[in-house]
Amino acid sequence: MSDSLISGSLHDGLVQWAIQGLLDASWWQIVLFTLLVTHVTIASVTIFLHRAQAHRSLDLHAIPSHFFRFWLWLTTSTVTKQWVAVHRKHHAKCETAEDPHSPVAHGIKKVLLEGRELYRDEAMKAETLKKYGHNTPDDWLERNLYTPRNNWGPIAMLLIDVALFGAIGITVWAVQMAWIPITAAGIINGLGHWWGYRNFEAPDASTNISPWGLIIGGEELHNNHHTYPTSAKLSVKPYEFDIGWGYIRGLEMLGLAKVRKTPPRLQLGDIKPVADAKTLEAIVANRYELMAGYAREVRLACRAELTRLKAAGEESAAIQLQRVRHWMHRDENQMPEGMSAQVAEARAANPSLDKLIAMREELRALWTRTNVSAEQLVADLQNWCHRAEESGIQALQDFSRKLRAAHA
């Protein structure tokens, strides 16, 4: 065979490989592969980096732990200590100027478009790593490969993608590299503190983007997470779904994971004649769930009052309440500018609603005051229940009885 024929055959083979790759995959197979590998990356972030490492909500066996570390090195170049430190600082300094990536502090546009850069800048701070990056992997692989040569992983992934799919493998690789900066650094850190619904009045602006945590591994349930940051399970409502929790339960059944904590659930028993120290303990432990229930009572009371005003032909008062009804149960620091004044006007015009909301703040004082003895707090709880049941307001009476039925 002549040299020209050999050269031509080699050239044709290279062209064919560049077009088809080793797999000669169809377009839908390439799309399926891309969705699969990016989902594995999301699962690695939420299970290993977030829940296991940053918050210690579960312990992972060495097999999945090492797989997740390798996969994250291969597909994101993430250094575990850096990611954990930045995320822990986000929780410690949430919504302040020191928060690495809060849209409240930095603006939603900046977090959405430059979330990766915000993370990288914070990850380079030695003080952040020292203060928040403790108890992360520090073995031979971490010291000699994953940390000092973290950029080798994406290069290896590029070579694999190109070898499997040819030239289109570059596009597959590009999607893989953009997946976490867009979904985690952008959407979760951005939209998760700017838009969505809230189950709980957490002391920050966190929101649930969607009740079905499928695409981003359950991280869509961000308000739930900020309310119970050490929980391995992010879903709390019956209609919510956290696919990451499904994977964790699967690992647990295989003996490859051990869950350390899940969201507390309020237990109700017989109604005690008088609230006592055990009642107070149960209330404090389940305060977020209780306050979410209280907010529901406020919403129902607003709806009933609005119906009454319309039936009585009090259109002006009805319009006023309609304008603010969706904010009556919210904390003042979560209201848009100018809304708190309108809420105050509506409360002044509706004494029963005003009483309901005022006593919510008194109830909250049971766990926010730190300079009061336990005995005094129990006495304050008993006094609150007595006044609630003497108020003549059905919602307060029912809620007081619920508190007296609570137990740890």
N, C-alpha and C positions, 0 to 999 in steps of 0.2 A: 504494500500500500504506500502510495507516494506521500511525501510530507504535506502536500497541499490537501490531499484527501483527509489525512489525520487532523490537520489544522481546521479544515472545514467541519469535520464531525465534532471536534471539540468546541468549536464556536457555536454550532447548532445546539449541542448539549447544554452549553452555558445559557444560551438564549431561552431554551426550553425550560431550564431550571429557574431562570429569572422570572419567567411567566407563571410557571406552575408550582415551583417549590418541590420538595420531596413528597408532599402529600397529594398534589394535584387536586386540591380541595375546591368544591363549588363555592359560590358566593355565600350561600346560606350556612354552609359548614364553617366558613371563616367568621361570619357574624356570630354563630353559636359559640365558637371557640373564644372569641373576644368577650362575649357576655359572661362565659363561664370563668375565664381567668380573672376578669375584673371583679366578679363576685367573690372569688376566692380571696382576692386582695382585700375587699371590704370586710369579709368575715375575719380575716387575719387582724385587721385594724381594730374592729369592735371587740372581738373575743380576747385577743392577746394583748395588744397595746392598751386598749381603753379599760376593759373590765378587769382583766387579770393583773396587768402591770400598774396602770395609773391608780386604780381604785381598790385593788386587792379584794375584789368581790368574789373571786373564785381562785382556786389553785388548779394549775394545769399539770398534767403528767409530762414527763420529759419528751415523749414522742410528739404530741401536738405542739408543745412549746417550741421545740427545735424546728419543726416544720414551719410554723408561723414565722419564726425569726428568719429562716432561710428564704421563705417566699417573699417577705417584705423587703429583704435585701435585694432579691432578684428583681422585684417589680416596682419598688419605690425608693430604694437607697436610704430608707429611714433608719436612723440610729435610735434604738429603743430609749436610751437615757435622755436624749434630746426631746423626743416626742412626749415622754412621760413628764419631764420637767416643765415643758411649756404648757401642757394640759393642766397639771396640778396648779400652776401659777394662775391659769385662767380661772379656776374655781376659787382660789384664795383671794384674787383681786378682781372678781367678776364685776364688769360694767364700770370699772374705775379707769383712770388714765394709765394705770399699770397693767391692766388686762391686755395680754398680747394681741388679742384679735376680737375685741368687742365692737359691734356696729354702733352701740350706744356711745362709745368713746371715740371711735375712729371713723364712723360713718358707714352706712350699708354699702355704698358703691366701692369704697376702698377695700372692705373685707371680701366682697364678692369677686372683685377683679384682681386684688393683690394679696389674697389670703395666704398664698404660698410664701410670698416675700415677707409678710408679717411674721409667719412662723419661723422662717429661716433667720431673720434678724434676732428674734428672741432666743433661738436655739444656740446662737453664737455667744451668748452672754455667760461667762464663767460663773457669775454669781447665781444666775437662775439654775444652772446645772447643779451647783453645789447645794443649794437650798432645797430644791424640789426633785432632784434626780436620784435620790437615794433608793437603795434596794432594787436596783435593776441588774440584769445579767452582767457579769464581769468575768466570764470564763475565757479560755484560750481563743475560741472562735470570735468572741466579741472584741477582745484586745488586738487580735492579729488580722481579722478579716472584716467583720461586719462594721466596725467603727472606722478604722484607718483607711479601708478600701471599700467604703460604702458605694462609691460610684462604679465599681466593677460589676455589681449586680445588674443594673440596667443595660450595660454594654453586653453582658452575656445574654440577657433577655432579647436584645436586638438581634444578635447572631442567631439565636434559636428561632425567632419569628421569621427572619429572612430565610433561614434554611428550610423551615416547614412550608412557607407559603410563597417564597420568591419575593418579588419587588413589593407586592401588596402587604407583605409582612412588616414593612416600614410603617404603614398606616396602622396596622394592628398594634404595633409597639407604641406609636404616638398616642393612641387611645388609652393604652395601659398607663402610660406616663402621666396623662392628663386626668385620669380618673379620680385619684385621691385629692389632688389640688382643687378640682372642681367640686366634688361631692362633700369632702370633709372640710378642707380649708375654706371653701367658698360657701357652699349651701348650708352645712350644719353650723359652722361658726358665724355665718351671716344671717341667713333666713331664720335659723334656729334661735335667734335673739331679736327678731324683728317682725316676723309675720307667722301667723298660725293660731292655734287655739291653746288654751291653758286649762289644765285640770286643777292646778294648785297655784296659790299665790306665793310662789317661791320669791325670795328676796332679790330677785334679778329679773331680767326681761325675757327669760327663756320661754320658748314656745314649742309645742308639738307641731311639726310641719304636716304630718299625716298620721292617722291612727293605724295605718298599715305599714309597718317597718319592713319593707321587702327590698327595695333598691339599695338602701344604704345600711342594710344589716340590722335595722331596729333603731339606729341613731336618729331616725326621724322623730322619735318620741323624746325630744330634748328637754321639754319642761318636766316630764316625769323623771328624767335622769338628774336634773339639777335639784329636784325635790328630794330624791333618794339617791345620792351620788355613789354610795357604796353598795347598791343593789346590783346583782348580776342580771336581774330581770328588769327590762325597761317598760314593759306594758303593765298597766294597772287596771284598766277598765275592761269589762267583758268584750267590748267590740274592738279592742286594740290587739294588734298582733306584732310580735317582735321575733323575726326569723332568727336573729342571733341567739335568742333564748332557746329556740328550738334546737339549734346546733349544740348549745351548751348542755341541754338535757340529754341529747344523744351521746355526747362525750361522757357525761356523768354515768349513763347506763352502761357504757363500755368500760367504766373504771378509769377513764382518762381525764376526768375533771372532778372537782369537789366544790360545790357551791357553798360560799361562806355566808351570804346574806341576800335576802330578797325584801321587797317592800313590806313593812308591818301591816297587819290587818287588825282592825278594831274588833274586839270581841264584846258581845253584849250578853248579859245574863239577867238575873232578876233585878228589878229596880230597888236600890237600897233606900231606906227611909231618909238617910242623910249621906251625902258624899263624904268620903274619908280619904286617908292618905293613899290607899290603893287606887281609888278612883282618880285622884290627881295624877298618880304615876301612869295610869292607862291613858289619860287625856294628853299628857305631855308626850308620851311615846307615839301617839297617833294623831298629833296635833294637825298635821297637814290634811289628813283624811277628814278629820272633824271640821276643819275650817272650810274645806271644799263642800261638805254637807251644809254648813251654815250659809255659804254663798248660794247654794241651791234654794234654801229657804228664803233668802232675800229676793232672789229672782222670782220665785213663786208669789211672794207677797207683792212685789211690784206688778206682776201680771194681774193679780186679783184687784189691786187698787186701781189699776188702769181700766179694768172692766167696770168697776164701780163708778169711776168718774165719768166714763162715757155714757153709762146708763142713766146717771143723774144729770146729764146734759152739761157738765162742767168742762166744756171744750178747752178752755184756756189752760186749766190745770192738767188736763189729759195730755195736751200737746207738750207741756213742760216736762211731764214725767216720761212721755214717750221718747223725748229727745235724749234723756240721760239714763233710761232704764238699764241699758247694757253696761253701764259703768257704776251703778249703785253698789254692786257687790265687790268692786275692785278696790285695791289699795290706792290711796291718793297718789303715791309716787309712780303708779303705772298708768295714770290717766293722761290724755293729751293736754296740751297747754290750754288753760281756760276752762277745762271741763270740771275741775273740782269746785269752782264757784257756782256753776250751774247745778251740780249735784247738791251743794249746800242749800241752794234756793229750793230745790225739789224736796229736800229733807225737811226744811222749815215749814213747807206747806203740807207735809204729811207726817204728823206726830208719831204714828205707829211705826212707819218706816224708819223715822229718825231714831226712835227707841231701839228698834231691831239692830240698826247699824252701830249705834253708840255702844250697845252691850256687847257687840262683837269685839270692839276694841278693848273693852274691859276683860273679856274672856282671854284675849291674846296676852294680856299682861301677866297671866298665870305662868307663862314660860319665858317671857321676855325680861321680867324683873329678876335681877341676880343678887340684889342686896336685901332680900326678904327671906325670913326663915321658912322652912317647910310647913311648920305649924300655922304660920300666918297665911300662907298660900292656901292651905286647906280651909281655913276660916273664910278667906276671900271667896273660894269656890262655893262654899256652903251659902254664903251671903248672895252670890250671883244667882244660884239656883233658886233661892227663896224669892228674890226680886223678880226673876223671870216667871216663876209660877204665879206670882201675885200681880203680874202686869196686865193680865186680861188679854194678852196677845197669844193666839193659838200657836204660832210658830215658836215663840220663846218657851211656852209651856212644854211643848212636845220635845224641844231640844234639851231642855233641862232634865226631863225624864230620861232621855237617851244618855246624857252624861252620867246620871246616877246609876245607869245600867252597865256602864263601861267597866271592864276589868282587864287586867294585864294577861 
